[in-house]
């Protein structure tokens, strides 16, 4: 988030600098946007709380599958 917000780097440039896939950068930036996170992060936001906001638990979806014969 810092590279995007402060340095104004594009997703591909961030990916190159971190040696990760551009899709990973875009995924994290999208997750941050959905979680209403802005840079700089609040000082009181702990790592576990940040992770919960970026990766909220998914509601289990009932799976309708046909039973095998």
Secondary structure, DSSP 4 states (H G I P E B T S, - for coil): -HHHHTS---HHHHHHHHTS-HHHHHHHHHHHHHTT--SSPPTT--HHHHHHHHSPPPPPPP---PPP-
